[in-house]
Amino acid sequence: MADYNTLTKIIVGVVPSGTQDSSSTGTLAEKINTFWQTLDSTNNAVQSMSSVQVAPHTVAVIIVYTG
């Protein structure tokens, strides 16, 4: 069996109608960007990133990365 040594981060947030910018405090875009900036391209390479709507205006972003 392969040892992929991956970790999964799930970030859930509200997305109002319109767009968001990662420079806006408290937005889902800002939360995703803040986490993304903590990753190291050598030790924490992103394997997958996807999103799913869990309720009206609520989205879960799933990021799988090496650990």
PDB file of N, CA, C and O in Angstrom:
ATOM      1  N   MET A   1       0.842  -1.176   0.000  1.00  0.00           N
ATOM      2  CA  MET A   1       0.000   0.000   0.000  1.00  0.00           C
ATOM      3  C   MET A   1       0.889   1.242   0.000  1.00  0.00           C
ATOM      4  O   MET A   1       1.876   1.305   0.733  1.00  0.00           O
ATOM      5  N   ALA A   2       0.542   2.206  -0.807  1.00  0.00           N
ATOM      6  CA  ALA A   2       1.310   3.443  -0.914  1.00  0.00           C
ATOM      7  C   ALA A   2       1.091   4.329   0.314  1.00  0.00           C
ATOM      8  O   ALA A   2       0.010   4.347   0.903  1.00  0.00           O
ATOM      9  N   ASP A   3       2.130   5.051   0.678  1.00  0.00           N
ATOM     10  CA  ASP A   3       2.050   6.011   1.774  1.00  0.00           C
ATOM     11  C   ASP A   3       2.102   7.405   1.165  1.00  0.00           C
ATOM     12  O   ASP A   3       3.183   7.903   0.852  1.00  0.00           O
ATOM     13  N   TYR A   4       0.951   8.037   0.995  1.00  0.00           N
ATOM     14  CA  TYR A   4       0.891   9.340   0.337  1.00  0.00           C
ATOM     15  C   TYR A   4       1.205  10.505   1.263  1.00  0.00           C
ATOM     16  O   TYR A   4       1.523  11.599   0.796  1.00  0.00           O
ATOM     17  N   ASN A   5       1.119  10.283   2.575  1.00  0.00           N
ATOM     18  CA  ASN A   5       1.454  11.315   3.552  1.00  0.00           C
ATOM     19  C   ASN A   5       0.730  12.632   3.248  1.00  0.00           C
ATOM     20  O   ASN A   5       1.365  13.680   3.132  1.00  0.00           O
ATOM     21  N   THR A   6      -0.587  12.575   3.122  1.00  0.00           N
ATOM     22  CA  THR A   6      -1.358  13.774   2.824  1.00  0.00           C
ATOM     23  C   THR A   6      -2.155  14.246   4.030  1.00  0.00           C
ATOM     24  O   THR A   6      -2.460  13.478   4.943  1.00  0.00           O
ATOM     25  N   LEU A   7      -2.479  15.517   4.004  1.00  0.00           N
ATOM     26  CA  LEU A   7      -3.329  16.144   4.998  1.00  0.00           C
ATOM     27  C   LEU A   7      -4.484  16.810   4.256  1.00  0.00           C
ATOM     28  O   LEU A   7      -4.349  17.168   3.086  1.00  0.00           O
ATOM     29  N   THR A   8      -5.613  16.974   4.932  1.00  0.00           N
ATOM     30  CA  THR A   8      -6.774  17.600   4.310  1.00  0.00           C
ATOM     31  C   THR A   8      -7.257  18.754   5.183  1.00  0.00           C
ATOM     32  O   THR A   8      -7.435  18.610   6.393  1.00  0.00           O
ATOM     33  N   LYS A   9      -7.460  19.876   4.551  1.00  0.00           N
ATOM     34  CA  LYS A   9      -7.992  21.066   5.231  1.00  0.00           C
ATOM     35  C   LYS A   9      -9.340  21.385   4.596  1.00  0.00           C
ATOM     36  O   LYS A   9      -9.439  21.484   3.373  1.00  0.00           O
ATOM     37  N   ILE A  10     -10.378  21.548   5.414  1.00  0.00           N
ATOM     38  CA  ILE A  10     -11.699  21.923   4.926  1.00  0.00           C
ATOM     39  C   ILE A  10     -12.033  23.282   5.525  1.00  0.00           C
ATOM     40  O   ILE A  10     -12.064  23.451   6.744  1.00  0.00           O
ATOM     41  N   ILE A  11     -12.281  24.241   4.649  1.00  0.00           N
ATOM     42  CA  ILE A  11     -12.617  25.595   5.068  1.00  0.00           C
ATOM     43  C   ILE A  11     -14.052  25.864   4.612  1.00  0.00           C
ATOM     44  O   ILE A  11     -14.359  25.779   3.423  1.00  0.00           O
ATOM     45  N   VAL A  12     -14.919  26.187   5.560  1.00  0.00           N
ATOM     46  CA  VAL A  12     -16.330  26.437   5.252  1.00  0.00           C
ATOM     47  C   VAL A  12     -16.602  27.919   5.465  1.00  0.00           C
ATOM     48  O   VAL A  12     -16.175  28.510   6.457  1.00  0.00           O
ATOM     49  N   GLY A  13     -17.311  28.499   4.525  1.00  0.00           N
ATOM     50  CA  GLY A  13     -17.625  29.918   4.658  1.00  0.00           C
ATOM     51  C   GLY A  13     -18.825  30.325   3.834  1.00  0.00           C
ATOM     52  O   GLY A  13     -19.300  29.585   2.972  1.00  0.00           O
ATOM     53  N   VAL A  14     -19.297  31.508   4.118  1.00  0.00           N
ATOM     54  CA  VAL A  14     -20.447  32.070   3.417  1.00  0.00           C
ATOM     55  C   VAL A  14     -19.943  32.926   2.265  1.00  0.00           C
ATOM     56  O   VAL A  14     -19.016  33.723   2.414  1.00  0.00           O
ATOM     57  N   VAL A  15     -20.575  32.740   1.117  1.00  0.00           N
ATOM     58  CA  VAL A  15     -20.241  33.532  -0.062  1.00  0.00           C
ATOM     59  C   VAL A  15     -21.496  34.299  -0.468  1.00  0.00           C
ATOM     60  O   VAL A  15     -22.428  33.720  -1.026  1.00  0.00           O
ATOM     61  N   PRO A  16     -21.519  35.588  -0.191  1.00  0.00           N
ATOM     62  CA  PRO A  16     -22.687  36.375  -0.595  1.00  0.00           C
ATOM     63  C   PRO A  16     -22.710  36.524  -2.116  1.00  0.00           C
ATOM     64  O   PRO A  16     -21.722  36.232  -2.789  1.00  0.00           O
ATOM     65  N   SER A  17     -23.814  36.968  -2.638  1.00  0.00           N
ATOM     66  CA  SER A  17     -23.859  37.204  -4.080  1.00  0.00           C
ATOM     67  C   SER A  17     -22.844  38.301  -4.411  1.00  0.00           C
ATOM     68  O   SER A  17     -22.715  39.283  -3.679  1.00  0.00           O
ATOM     69  N   GLY A  18     -22.143  38.124  -5.498  1.00  0.00           N
ATOM     70  CA  GLY A  18     -21.082  39.054  -5.872  1.00  0.00           C
ATOM     71  C   GLY A  18     -19.725  38.392  -5.710  1.00  0.00           C
ATOM     72  O   GLY A  18     -19.629  37.179  -5.527  1.00  0.00           O
ATOM     73  N   THR A  19     -18.703  39.183  -5.779  1.00  0.00           N
ATOM     74  CA  THR A  19     -17.349  38.641  -5.699  1.00  0.00           C
ATOM     75  C   THR A  19     -16.706  38.976  -4.364  1.00  0.00           C
ATOM     76  O   THR A  19     -17.133  39.889  -3.657  1.00  0.00           O
ATOM     77  N   GLN A  20     -15.668  38.212  -4.036  1.00  0.00           N
ATOM     78  CA  GLN A  20     -14.896  38.477  -2.824  1.00  0.00           C
ATOM     79  C   GLN A  20     -13.439  38.636  -3.215  1.00  0.00           C
ATOM     80  O   GLN A  20     -12.995  38.124  -4.243  1.00  0.00           O
ATOM     81  N   ASP A  21     -12.712  39.344  -2.392  1.00  0.00           N
ATOM     82  CA  ASP A  21     -11.293  39.568  -2.605  1.00  0.00           C
ATOM     83  C   ASP A  21     -10.548  39.099  -1.361  1.00  0.00           C
ATOM     84  O   ASP A  21     -11.026  39.287  -0.242  1.00  0.00           O
ATOM     85  N   SER A  22      -9.387  38.495  -1.550  1.00  0.00           N
ATOM     86  CA  SER A  22      -8.639  37.967  -0.410  1.00  0.00           C
ATOM     87  C   SER A  22      -8.109  39.068   0.505  1.00  0.00           C
ATOM     88  O   SER A  22      -7.658  38.774   1.612  1.00  0.00           O
ATOM     89  N   SER A  23      -8.153  40.313   0.075  1.00  0.00           N
ATOM     90  CA  SER A  23      -7.704  41.409   0.940  1.00  0.00           C
ATOM     91  C   SER A  23      -8.804  41.899   1.880  1.00  0.00           C
ATOM     92  O   SER A  23      -8.558  42.754   2.730  1.00  0.00           O
ATOM     93  N   SER A  24     -10.020  41.359   1.729  1.00  0.00           N
ATOM     94  CA  SER A  24     -11.137  41.754   2.590  1.00  0.00           C
ATOM     95  C   SER A  24     -11.209  40.838   3.803  1.00  0.00           C
ATOM     96  O   SER A  24     -11.467  39.642   3.665  1.00  0.00           O
ATOM     97  N   THR A  25     -10.986  41.387   4.977  1.00  0.00           N
ATOM     98  CA  THR A  25     -10.949  40.624   6.220  1.00  0.00           C
ATOM     99  C   THR A  25     -12.260  39.890   6.479  1.00  0.00           C
ATOM    100  O   THR A  25     -13.345  40.450   6.321  1.00  0.00           O
ATOM    101  N   GLY A  26     -12.138  38.618   6.884  1.00  0.00           N
ATOM    102  CA  GLY A  26     -13.300  37.828   7.270  1.00  0.00           C
ATOM    103  C   GLY A  26     -14.000  37.104   6.138  1.00  0.00           C
ATOM    104  O   GLY A  26     -14.934  36.341   6.381  1.00  0.00           O
ATOM    105  N   THR A  27     -13.568  37.326   4.905  1.00  0.00           N
ATOM    106  CA  THR A  27     -14.213  36.662   3.778  1.00  0.00           C
ATOM    107  C   THR A  27     -13.655  35.254   3.601  1.00  0.00           C
ATOM    108  O   THR A  27     -12.569  34.937   4.086  1.00  0.00           O
ATOM    109  N   LEU A  28     -14.402  34.431   2.910  1.00  0.00           N
ATOM    110  CA  LEU A  28     -13.916  33.090   2.596  1.00  0.00           C
ATOM    111  C   LEU A  28     -12.648  33.178   1.757  1.00  0.00           C
ATOM    112  O   LEU A  28     -11.721  32.393   1.953  1.00  0.00           O
ATOM    113  N   ALA A  29     -12.600  34.114   0.838  1.00  0.00           N
ATOM    114  CA  ALA A  29     -11.407  34.299   0.008  1.00  0.00           C
ATOM    115  C   ALA A  29     -10.177  34.589   0.872  1.00  0.00           C
ATOM    116  O   ALA A  29      -9.094  34.068   0.610  1.00  0.00           O
ATOM    117  N   GLU A  30     -10.346  35.410   1.885  1.00  0.00           N
ATOM    118  CA  GLU A  30      -9.232  35.744   2.785  1.00  0.00           C
ATOM    119  C   GLU A  30      -8.802  34.528   3.596  1.00  0.00           C
ATOM    120  O   GLU A  30      -7.607  34.303   3.787  1.00  0.00           O
ATOM    121  N   LYS A  31      -9.766  33.739   4.073  1.00  0.00           N
ATOM    122  CA  LYS A  31      -9.436  32.530   4.849  1.00  0.00           C
ATOM    123  C   LYS A  31      -8.655  31.530   4.001  1.00  0.00           C
ATOM    124  O   LYS A  31      -7.674  30.947   4.463  1.00  0.00           O
ATOM    125  N   ILE A  32      -9.097  31.336   2.759  1.00  0.00           N
ATOM    126  CA  ILE A  32      -8.402  30.405   1.861  1.00  0.00           C
ATOM    127  C   ILE A  32      -6.998  30.915   1.579  1.00  0.00           C
ATOM    128  O   ILE A  32      -6.037  30.148   1.652  1.00  0.00           O
ATOM    129  N   ASN A  33      -6.864  32.198   1.258  1.00  0.00           N
ATOM    130  CA  ASN A  33      -5.561  32.765   0.948  1.00  0.00           C
ATOM    131  C   ASN A  33      -4.609  32.692   2.139  1.00  0.00           C
ATOM    132  O   ASN A  33      -3.432  32.371   1.975  1.00  0.00           O
ATOM    133  N   THR A  34      -5.111  32.986   3.329  1.00  0.00           N
ATOM    134  CA  THR A  34      -4.277  32.918   4.535  1.00  0.00           C
ATOM    135  C   THR A  34      -3.736  31.511   4.734  1.00  0.00           C
ATOM    136  O   THR A  34      -2.552  31.339   5.025  1.00  0.00           O
ATOM    137  N   PHE A  35      -4.596  30.495   4.580  1.00  0.00           N
ATOM    138  CA  PHE A  35      -4.127  29.115   4.720  1.00  0.00           C
ATOM    139  C   PHE A  35      -3.128  28.774   3.623  1.00  0.00           C
ATOM    140  O   PHE A  35      -2.084  28.179   3.890  1.00  0.00           O
ATOM    141  N   TRP A  36      -3.450  29.153   2.384  1.00  0.00           N
ATOM    142  CA  TRP A  36      -2.602  28.844   1.232  1.00  0.00           C
ATOM    143  C   TRP A  36      -1.190  29.400   1.443  1.00  0.00           C
ATOM    144  O   TRP A  36      -0.207  28.752   1.084  1.00  0.00           O
ATOM    145  N   GLN A  37      -1.091  30.585   2.017  1.00  0.00           N
ATOM    146  CA  GLN A  37       0.207  31.217   2.242  1.00  0.00           C
ATOM    147  C   GLN A  37       1.049  30.479   3.285  1.00  0.00           C
ATOM    148  O   GLN A  37       2.265  30.668   3.333  1.00  0.00           O
ATOM    149  N   THR A  38       0.424  29.642   4.122  1.00  0.00           N
ATOM    150  CA  THR A  38       1.186  28.883   5.124  1.00  0.00           C
ATOM    151  C   THR A  38       1.843  27.645   4.531  1.00  0.00           C
ATOM    152  O   THR A  38       2.724  27.050   5.151  1.00  0.00           O
ATOM    153  N   LEU A  39       1.415  27.252   3.324  1.00  0.00           N
ATOM    154  CA  LEU A  39       1.938  26.032   2.715  1.00  0.00           C
ATOM    155  C   LEU A  39       3.308  26.285   2.093  1.00  0.00           C
ATOM    156  O   LEU A  39       3.565  27.346   1.523  1.00  0.00           O
ATOM    157  N   ASP A  40       4.170  25.297   2.214  1.00  0.00           N
ATOM    158  CA  ASP A  40       5.508  25.339   1.628  1.00  0.00           C
ATOM    159  C   ASP A  40       5.484  24.466   0.379  1.00  0.00           C
ATOM    160  O   ASP A  40       5.061  23.312   0.447  1.00  0.00           O
ATOM    161  N   SER A  41       5.925  24.987  -0.744  1.00  0.00           N
ATOM    162  CA  SER A  41       5.830  24.245  -2.006  1.00  0.00           C
ATOM    163  C   SER A  41       6.663  22.968  -2.008  1.00  0.00           C
ATOM    164  O   SER A  41       6.401  22.068  -2.807  1.00  0.00           O
ATOM    165  N   THR A  42       7.658  22.870  -1.134  1.00  0.00           N
ATOM    166  CA  THR A  42       8.481  21.662  -1.060  1.00  0.00           C
ATOM    167  C   THR A  42       7.858  20.622  -0.140  1.00  0.00           C
ATOM    168  O   THR A  42       7.751  19.450  -0.501  1.00  0.00           O
ATOM    169  N   ASN A  43       7.446  21.051   1.050  1.00  0.00           N
ATOM    170  CA  ASN A  43       6.943  20.115   2.061  1.00  0.00           C
ATOM    171  C   ASN A  43       5.424  20.005   2.091  1.00  0.00           C
ATOM    172  O   ASN A  43       4.891  19.034   2.629  1.00  0.00           O
ATOM    173  N   ASN A  44       4.721  20.973   1.530  1.00  0.00           N
ATOM    174  CA  ASN A  44       3.257  20.996   1.585  1.00  0.00           C
ATOM    175  C   ASN A  44       2.658  21.215   0.204  1.00  0.00           C
ATOM    176  O   ASN A  44       1.784  22.065   0.033  1.00  0.00           O
ATOM    177  N   ALA A  45       3.115  20.462  -0.770  1.00  0.00           N
ATOM    178  CA  ALA A  45       2.619  20.631  -2.134  1.00  0.00           C
ATOM    179  C   ALA A  45       1.131  20.287  -2.201  1.00  0.00           C
ATOM    180  O   ALA A  45       0.697  19.256  -1.688  1.00  0.00           O
ATOM    181  N   VAL A  46       0.371  21.154  -2.831  1.00  0.00           N
ATOM    182  CA  VAL A  46      -1.073  20.933  -2.970  1.00  0.00           C
ATOM    183  C   VAL A  46      -1.317  19.821  -3.985  1.00  0.00           C
ATOM    184  O   VAL A  46      -0.812  19.869  -5.107  1.00  0.00           O
ATOM    185  N   GLN A  47      -2.094  18.823  -3.581  1.00  0.00           N
ATOM    186  CA  GLN A  47      -2.441  17.710  -4.447  1.00  0.00           C
ATOM    187  C   GLN A  47      -3.793  17.923  -5.120  1.00  0.00           C
ATOM    188  O   GLN A  47      -4.007  17.501  -6.257  1.00  0.00           O
ATOM    189  N   SER A  48      -4.701  18.583  -4.406  1.00  0.00           N
ATOM    190  CA  SER A  48      -6.056  18.766  -4.926  1.00  0.00           C
ATOM    191  C   SER A  48      -6.730  19.903  -4.177  1.00  0.00           C
ATOM    192  O   SER A  48      -6.506  20.114  -2.985  1.00  0.00           O
ATOM    193  N   MET A  49      -7.564  20.630  -4.915  1.00  0.00           N
ATOM    194  CA  MET A  49      -8.390  21.656  -4.286  1.00  0.00           C
ATOM    195  C   MET A  49      -9.744  21.617  -4.987  1.00  0.00           C
ATOM    196  O   MET A  49      -9.822  21.696  -6.213  1.00  0.00           O
ATOM    197  N   SER A  50     -10.800  21.497  -4.202  1.00  0.00           N
ATOM    198  CA  SER A  50     -12.142  21.459  -4.780  1.00  0.00           C
ATOM    199  C   SER A  50     -13.102  22.161  -3.831  1.00  0.00           C
ATOM    200  O   SER A  50     -12.763  22.466  -2.688  1.00  0.00           O
ATOM    201  N   SER A  51     -14.302  22.409  -4.329  1.00  0.00           N
ATOM    202  CA  SER A  51     -15.302  23.059  -3.487  1.00  0.00           C
ATOM    203  C   SER A  51     -16.661  22.433  -3.751  1.00  0.00           C
ATOM    204  O   SER A  51     -16.919  21.853  -4.805  1.00  0.00           O
ATOM    205  N   VAL A  52     -17.518  22.575  -2.749  1.00  0.00           N
ATOM    206  CA  VAL A  52     -18.875  22.045  -2.855  1.00  0.00           C
ATOM    207  C   VAL A  52     -19.819  22.992  -2.114  1.00  0.00           C
ATOM    208  O   VAL A  52     -19.482  23.511  -1.050  1.00  0.00           O
ATOM    209  N   GLN A  53     -20.983  23.205  -2.679  1.00  0.00           N
ATOM    210  CA  GLN A  53     -21.992  24.024  -2.023  1.00  0.00           C
ATOM    211  C   GLN A  53     -22.706  23.152  -0.997  1.00  0.00           C
ATOM    212  O   GLN A  53     -23.245  22.101  -1.344  1.00  0.00           O
ATOM    213  N   VAL A  54     -22.713  23.579   0.260  1.00  0.00           N
ATOM    214  CA  VAL A  54     -23.355  22.792   1.315  1.00  0.00           C
ATOM    215  C   VAL A  54     -24.714  23.363   1.716  1.00  0.00           C
ATOM    216  O   VAL A  54     -25.521  22.677   2.344  1.00  0.00           O
ATOM    217  N   ALA A  55     -24.959  24.606   1.356  1.00  0.00           N
ATOM    218  CA  ALA A  55     -26.242  25.268   1.614  1.00  0.00           C
ATOM    219  C   ALA A  55     -26.259  26.521   0.741  1.00  0.00           C
ATOM    220  O   ALA A  55     -25.225  26.910   0.198  1.00  0.00           O
ATOM    221  N   PRO A  56     -27.407  27.148   0.604  1.00  0.00           N
ATOM    222  CA  PRO A  56     -27.412  28.395  -0.168  1.00  0.00           C
ATOM    223  C   PRO A  56     -26.383  29.388   0.394  1.00  0.00           C
ATOM    224  O   PRO A  56     -26.426  29.716   1.580  1.00  0.00           O
ATOM    225  N   HIS A  57     -25.493  29.849  -0.423  1.00  0.00           N
ATOM    226  CA  HIS A  57     -24.444  30.817  -0.076  1.00  0.00           C
ATOM    227  C   HIS A  57     -23.372  30.265   0.868  1.00  0.00           C
ATOM    228  O   HIS A  57     -22.548  31.032   1.365  1.00  0.00           O
ATOM    229  N   THR A  58     -23.365  28.949   1.128  1.00  0.00           N
ATOM    230  CA  THR A  58     -22.343  28.348   1.981  1.00  0.00           C
ATOM    231  C   THR A  58     -21.560  27.329   1.180  1.00  0.00           C
ATOM    232  O   THR A  58     -22.129  26.438   0.550  1.00  0.00           O
ATOM    233  N   VAL A  59     -20.230  27.476   1.214  1.00  0.00           N
ATOM    234  CA  VAL A  59     -19.344  26.635   0.414  1.00  0.00           C
ATOM    235  C   VAL A  59     -18.286  26.007   1.315  1.00  0.00           C
ATOM    236  O   VAL A  59     -17.789  26.639   2.246  1.00  0.00           O
ATOM    237  N   ALA A  60     -17.952  24.749   1.021  1.00  0.00           N
ATOM    238  CA  ALA A  60     -16.828  24.094   1.685  1.00  0.00           C
ATOM    239  C   ALA A  60     -15.714  23.944   0.645  1.00  0.00           C
ATOM    240  O   ALA A  60     -15.942  23.431  -0.450  1.00  0.00           O
ATOM    241  N   VAL A  61     -14.527  24.389   0.993  1.00  0.00           N
ATOM    242  CA  VAL A  61     -13.361  24.254   0.124  1.00  0.00           C
ATOM    243  C   VAL A  61     -12.472  23.184   0.741  1.00  0.00           C
ATOM    244  O   VAL A  61     -12.092  23.283   1.908  1.00  0.00           O
ATOM    245  N   ILE A  62     -12.140  22.164  -0.041  1.00  0.00           N
ATOM    246  CA  ILE A  62     -11.337  21.038   0.436  1.00  0.00           C
ATOM    247  C   ILE A  62      -9.972  21.109  -0.231  1.00  0.00           C
ATOM    248  O   ILE A  62      -9.863  21.079  -1.457  1.00  0.00           O
ATOM    249  N   ILE A  63      -8.931  21.204   0.591  1.00  0.00           N
ATOM    250  CA  ILE A  63      -7.566  21.282   0.080  1.00  0.00           C
ATOM    251  C   ILE A  63      -6.802  20.076   0.614  1.00  0.00           C
ATOM    252  O   ILE A  63      -6.684  19.893   1.825  1.00  0.00           O
ATOM    253  N   VAL A  64      -6.283  19.254  -0.296  1.00  0.00           N
ATOM    254  CA  VAL A  64      -5.469  18.092   0.078  1.00  0.00           C
ATOM    255  C   VAL A  64      -4.031  18.441  -0.288  1.00  0.00           C
ATOM    256  O   VAL A  64      -3.744  18.838  -1.417  1.00  0.00           O
ATOM    257  N   TYR A  65      -3.127  18.288   0.690  1.00  0.00           N
ATOM    258  CA  TYR A  65      -1.728  18.657   0.467  1.00  0.00           C
ATOM    259  C   TYR A  65      -0.819  17.654   1.177  1.00  0.00           C
ATOM    260  O   TYR A  65      -1.257  16.942   2.081  1.00  0.00           O
ATOM    261  N   THR A  66       0.438  17.605   0.766  1.00  0.00           N
ATOM    262  CA  THR A  66       1.366  16.668   1.387  1.00  0.00           C
ATOM    263  C   THR A  66       1.792  17.218   2.745  1.00  0.00           C
ATOM    264  O   THR A  66       1.887  18.429   2.947  1.00  0.00           O
ATOM    265  N   GLY A  67       2.041  16.303   3.659  1.00  0.00           N
ATOM    266  CA  GLY A  67       2.421  16.694   5.004  1.00  0.00           C
ATOM    267  C   GLY A  67       3.645  16.027   5.390  1.00  0.00           C
ATOM    268  O   GLY A  67       4.134  16.228   6.502  1.00  0.00           O
TER     269      GLY A  67
END
